[in-house]
Every structure is written in structure tokens, then in C-alpha cells.
């Protein structure tokens, strides 16, 4: 018997109100920028709170976030522009128009990791300790930031007739789908997946405080990679605007690498029982997080 979805409420059908939240004279406030700023603010507060629970100076996390922004935002934009260069070559000034959308989380992570490594070296603190404290904020920020794609009517999936669907205006549709109105809301799929990963990481963090289980330094960052990447791997398959390298969807390639690296790192920690390489000498002991 065929399922009848017509009784479901229209609330499952998403329509963006547009990318601009407010105009005040020459000042334009865009949803994308507001969401990024909100994610950063929440991320700083959350990381500081987690740092206190780990007896780490919370001000260290405030300083770190400044470095992360310097590395992550340019990294996210340059990564995206690199794979979309034919689009930007005729108008290179558009490279800096980040408020119009067009950033890649994998580029942000690469830039952020490089910045965090430099910061950890300068401050002589463990990179992995910092990574564990920031990772829950990272995935929560991703969940928030994905809604920027909704307001920009971008990063959507293939056409769909499912009751949960996203209306895309004609000027934002790929030419091959110009006659379709509704598409998979991949922004929503990933946002919900990210929230589940956030719940997993926070649960592990607080259970570790009581020693059930006692996690080793670096665990949360390593768990993040396969947990997030598994979701991104299948969600990316719906996307109509994937960054491509020849026939390959780059997000899926990086996700596969992330799964492998995360699992390898966890095996290194828990099967081989060896500390992760760090920018400072490993402390004596078993490398466990301390509450």
C-alpha cells in the first residue's frame, strides 16, 4: 500500500526568506554572517566551560579562538574558490565576498588545525588537549552554520517529492533542474546529523569526568572525524553543487580520509596504547584526560 504524506503539515516544506536579515541605510546584515557570529560566540563560551571542567585556563581558549578565526575563515574560502576557480576567474574581486556564501568546512578545519598547531607550539600546550576542548564547539558550530545555506538557497540536494523538501527559486537552480521546484534539504540533514555528533561528544566528555570511560587526550577530536564524516559521506551524495576534482566529490574523498585517520588514531591510542605525536613532549603517565 502506498504511503500518503499529504496529511503531514506544510511545516516540513522549507522556503528561505532570503539571505538578508536587515538593511539599515548602507549597513546590510545577512543571515549567513549572523549565524557564523552566533556559532563563534557560542563556541567560545562552550569551550571555556569545558576547559574549566578540565582544569585548563579558559582564557587560553579565548586566545585560541582568535587564531582559529584567522586560519579557518580564509581556509574555508580559499578551499572553496580553488575548486570553483572558473566561476571566480572572470571576477576575482568576488573572491572576498564571503558574505554571499561559498565556504567549505573542510577548508576551515585545515586552516584551523594549522593555526592551532602554531598556537599550541607558541604557548607550549598540548595540541590534542586544545583540540578536544574545541571539537564539541566545532560540530555545534557546523550545525548552526548549515542554516546559512538555507537562507542563501544553496547546498541543496536533488529534486524530491518527499514531504520534507526545500523550495529553491528558479534563479538558484541548476540548469538541468530548472523545471523542478523542490529539492532535498541537505542543509537540514547535515545540521541534524551534526547535532547527533555533538550529543555523542558531549556525552563522552562528561562521562569521562567520572572515569566511565576515562578518555585519553585526543579522543574527542579523533571520534569527531569518523562520526561526522560518515554523515557527510552519504549526505554529499544528494548534493547538486559538490566541489569536484574530476569525477570525484571532494567532500566524499576527504570524508573517507577522515574516517580512516580517525580510526587509525583511535587504534594508536587504545590498541597500541601509545600517546599521539604532539607539539610538546608527552607528559609522563597514561595520557588520560583529567577532570
C-alpha positions in Angstrom: 0.0 0.0 0.0 1.4 3.4 -1.0 2.1 5.8 1.9 0.1 9.1 1.9 2.2 12.0 3.1 -0.4 14.6 2.2 -1.7 14.7 5.8 1.7 16.0 7.0 1.9 19.7 7.8 3.4 22.2 5.4 6.0 23.0 8.1 8.1 20.3 6.5 8.3 22.4 3.4 11.1 24.9 3.7 11.2 28.3 1.8 14.0 30.7 2.5 13.0 34.3 3.3 16.2 35.4 1.5 19.8 36.0 2.6 19.3 39.4 4.0 18.1 39.8 7.6 18.1 43.6 7.9 19.1 46.8 6.0 19.9 49.9 7.9 21.0 52.6 5.5 24.2 51.4 3.9 24.5 48.6 6.5 23.3 45.2 5.4 23.0 42.3 8.0 23.0 38.9 6.3 21.7 35.7 7.9 24.9 33.9 7.0 27.1 36.4 8.8 24.8 36.4 11.8 24.9 32.6 12.1 28.7 32.5 11.8 29.0 35.1 14.5 26.5 33.2 16.7 28.3 30.0 16.2 31.7 31.6 17.2 30.2 33.2 20.3 28.6 30.0 21.5 31.7 28.1 20.6 33.9 30.3 22.7 31.6 30.1 25.7 31.2 26.3 25.4 35.0 25.7 25.0 35.7 27.9 28.0 33.2 26.0 30.1 34.7 22.6 29.1 38.2 24.0 29.8 37.2 24.8 33.4 35.9 21.3 33.8 39.3 20.0 32.7 41.1 22.5 34.9 42.6 24.3 31.9 42.8 28.1 31.8 39.7 29.2 30.0 41.4 32.4 28.8 43.7 30.2 26.7 40.6 29.1 24.7 39.6 32.8 24.1 43.1 33.4 22.7 42.9 30.3 20.6 39.6 31.2 19.0 41.2 34.4 17.6 43.8 32.2 16.0 41.2 29.8 14.7 39.3 32.5 13.0 42.5 33.8 11.3 43.1 30.3 10.0 39.6 28.9 9.5 37.8 31.7 7.6 40.4 32.2 4.9 41.0 28.5 4.7 37.3 27.8 4.2 37.1 30.4 1.4 40.3 29.6 -0.4 39.4 25.9 -0.4 36.1 26.7 -2.0 37.5 29.2 -4.5 40.2 26.7 -5.5 37.6 24.1 -6.7 35.3 26.8 -8.1 38.0 28.8 -9.9 36.3 29.0 -13.3 33.4 30.8 -11.6 35.7 33.4 -9.9 38.3 33.9 -12.6 36.3 36.5 -14.6 35.5 38.5 -11.4 38.4 37.9 -8.9 37.1 40.7 -6.7 34.3 38.3 -5.8 36.8 36.0 -4.0 36.5 38.2 -0.9 32.7 38.3 -1.0 32.4 35.7 1.7 29.1 37.1 2.9 27.5 35.8 -0.3 28.2 32.3 0.7 30.8 29.9 -0.7 32.9 28.4 2.1 33.9 24.8 2.7 34.1 23.2 6.2 37.0 21.0 5.3 39.0 24.1 4.3 38.0 25.7 7.6 39.2 22.7 9.5 42.6 22.5 7.6 43.2 26.3 8.3 42.0 25.9 11.9 44.3 22.9 12.6 47.3 24.8 11.2 46.5 27.8 13.3 46.0 25.7 16.4 49.3 23.8 15.9 51.2 27.2 15.7 49.3 28.5 18.7 50.0 25.3 20.8 53.7 25.5 19.9 54.0 29.1 20.9 52.1 28.6 24.1 53.8 25.2 24.8 50.5 23.4 25.4 49.2 20.2 24.1 47.5 20.5 20.7 45.4 17.4 21.4 44.2 18.9 24.7 43.1 22.0 22.9 41.5 20.0 20.0 39.4 18.0 22.5 38.1 21.2 24.1 37.3 22.9 20.8 35.8 19.9 18.9 32.3 19.9 20.5 32.1 23.7 19.7 33.2 22.9 16.1 30.5 20.4 15.4 27.9 22.6 17.1 29.0 25.5 15.0 28.6 23.3 11.9 25.1 22.5 12.9 24.3 26.2 13.3 26.2 27.3 10.2 24.4 24.9 7.9 21.3 27.1 8.2 23.2 29.8 6.4 22.9 27.5 3.3 19.1 27.5 3.8 18.9 31.3 3.8 21.2 31.5 0.8 19.3 28.8 -1.1 22.5 26.9 -1.7 24.0 23.5 -0.9 20.7 21.7 -1.6 20.1 18.2 -3.0 18.4 16.6 -5.9 14.8 17.2 -6.7 12.3 15.4 -4.4 8.6 14.9 -3.8 9.1 13.9 -0.2 7.1 15.9 2.4 10.3 17.3 3.8 11.6 19.4 1.0 13.2 22.8 0.2 11.8 25.3 -2.3 14.6 26.8 -4.5 13.8 29.9 -6.6 14.4 29.5 -10.3 17.5 31.7 -10.4 19.2 29.4 -7.8 18.5 26.1 -9.6 21.0 24.2 -11.8 20.0 24.5 -15.4 19.2 20.8 -15.6 16.7 21.1 -12.8 15.2 24.5 -13.8 11.7 22.9 -14.1 11.8 21.5 -10.5 10.6 23.4 -7.5 11.5 21.3 -4.5 14.8 19.7 -3.5 16.3 17.6 -0.7 17.1 20.0 2.2 20.6 18.7 2.7 21.4 21.6 5.0 18.8 20.1 7.4 20.1 16.6 7.0 23.6 17.7 7.9 22.5 20.1 10.7 20.6 17.3 12.4 23.5 14.8 11.9 25.9 17.4 13.4 23.7 17.8 16.4 23.8 14.0 17.0 27.6 14.0 16.8 27.6 16.9 19.2 25.5 14.9 21.7 27.9 12.0 21.3 31.0 14.1 22.0 29.4 15.9 25.0 28.3 12.6 26.4 31.7 11.2 26.1 33.3 14.3 27.6 31.1 14.3 30.8 31.2 10.5 31.2 35.0 10.8 31.1 34.8 13.2 34.1 33.6 10.3 36.2 36.0 7.9 34.5 33.3 5.9 32.7 35.2 5.6 30.4 38.4 7.6 31.1 39.3 9.0 27.8 42.8 9.6 26.5 43.9 13.0 25.3 42.9 13.5 21.7 40.0 11.0 21.8 37.2 13.5 21.1 38.9 15.0 18.1 39.6 11.6 16.7 36.0 10.4 17.3 34.7 13.6 15.6 36.3 12.5 12.3 34.5 9.2 11.6 31.4 10.3 13.4 31.0 13.5 11.3 32.4 12.0 8.1 30.0 9.1 8.0 27.1 11.5 7.8 28.8 13.8 5.3 29.7 10.9 3.1 26.0 9.9 2.4 24.6 13.4 2.6 27.1 14.7 0.0 25.6 12.1 -2.4 22.4 14.2 -2.6 24.1 17.5 -3.3 23.9 19.2 -6.7 26.7 21.6 -6.1 29.6 19.4 -4.8 33.1 20.6 -5.2 34.6 18.3 -7.7 38.1 17.0 -8.6 37.5 15.3 -11.9 34.7 12.7 -11.3 35.2 12.8 -7.6 33.2 14.7 -5.0 35.9 16.2 -2.8 33.8 16.2 0.4 33.4 12.4 0.0 37.1 11.9 -0.6 38.0 13.9 2.4 35.3 12.2 4.5 36.8 8.8 3.6 40.3 10.0 4.6 38.8 11.4 7.8 37.2 8.1 8.7 40.5 6.3 8.1 42.6 8.8 10.0 40.2 8.9 13.0 40.0 5.1 13.3 43.8 4.8 12.9 44.3 7.4 15.6 41.9 5.7 18.0 43.7 2.3 17.3 47.0 4.1 18.0 45.7 5.3 21.4 43.7 2.3 22.6 45.1 -0.7 20.9 48.8 0.2 20.7 48.4 2.3 23.9 50.7 5.0 22.6 50.3 8.8 23.0 49.7 10.8 19.9 52.6 12.9 18.5 52.3 16.4 19.8 54.0 19.8 19.6 55.3 19.4 23.1 56.8 16.4 24.8 54.2 13.9 26.1 53.7 14.1 29.9 54.5 11.1 32.0 51.6 8.8 32.6 48.9 7.2 30.5 47.8 10.3 28.7 44.3 10.3 30.1 42.2 13.5 30.4 42.0 14.7 33.9 38.8 16.1 35.4 
